[in-house]
Amino acid sequence: MPNHDLSVIGLFVAADPVVKGVMILLVLASVICWAIVLDKAVALGRAKRQTQRFEAAVAEGADLDTADAPGLLATIAAAARREALDHDPGESRAATRDRLERAMRVAMVEELRRLDAHLPVLATVGSSAPFVGLFGTVWGIVHSFTAIAQSNDTSLAVVAPGIAEALFATAIGLVAAIPAVVAYNTLTGTLGRLSQRLSVAIGRLAGRMARERVVHLKAAE
């Protein structure tokens, strides 16, 4: 009776070429997903720190010092300053507030869109990897049954290794899909919360800048 290697490497080596291709594809997809997750985790950590600084600056009424904070905070602050310089002296306070808030929101959306880049890859892998693995399993089982029919031996010792090789593809698909789905939900949830926090801070900053403009105009009269 032949000895079958049921280790991870043994199952891969003994698998059908098509199943091997499915396994390699799933492993590559998993590696890509983890690279995206690590990159986005670092980027979102930086964005969260800048959001905290932005909220603190708005709450304290301080100027937005962006010299040492490139990225999200700098882009929003720069948009606010550019928009504040371009105004109509006869513009109402409400109109000024809306214009400033709109400019900062546009800048915020552009920055968050950069953070959102490549996240759909996680969703794609999370939704398709189990089915790709299942395809490998079905193909492997069909190949295994064909080999069993040719050998005229239906003993468990003959059937089990082929089935194990086929099911291994589904296992790899799940290993690739589960972290991708969890990471996608976590990262998109974090982005959503950052967007909400920034929107509140932007509204407050726009109101403060509009009030300061009215004060300056009255002082100049």
Steps between C-alpha positions, in 0.01 A plus 500: 500500500657837399569755768332832429646823633205694645707802604436840341791464260414138429140584414615776266760286324257211449215718375380516142665778290173693481456479877861610544428804284195583714708468818777724365243760389339503844834528679600794280163666565551454873848654485366799307219544752738498794722757327197725451389449860840595642527805274150622587548434870803731502324764287183494711702519820662816368161637391350432844780693670454791262125493557555523875730799447244661273220452752716636780601805298139577410379449858771728640457765231865465405650558158551191289876453493566261214876539471569162660182321394489429126201313371141514619526792742720709272266453204189602692671799663644616168156480337351708782768767471472524121125533519521760777715725280247488216184669619247766411488785755121500475472127562284399793634307796294194410623506140860529620454210738349280227776587255779424747338179615447386142864561410627312804263209440624468142858487627401244763328276245804511272731394785265227620471371145876448499472307824217296349712395200550123463246417771264353235770239438437370852127481436557321168733243653272453799198429281666296224778302671266237653346434159840479333605252768175309450573478128837347584331256735239391246766460233721302737214271607406429139865422423523284812186300412632446150824359642303279739289363216812418301662321795184304589580552870249683720672448833526798735878494477472566128208745507602717798826654365336621179206649689737667747698657215177633348364639828830672567415748223181602679695537825746738332208694353354549845839596644527770232138617526439525874783747582413702188136538604588585860763752389267659244221547753741635761676742265182631337345544843803700613480714187132566563563609858785727389272657240235569763748650746657716231160618376407619850834677546477657155152634577626657822808647333295646216265665753793643695670637188173656382454672838859627496446643152193692618697637797784612272262668257329690783834604643608631161191721463 
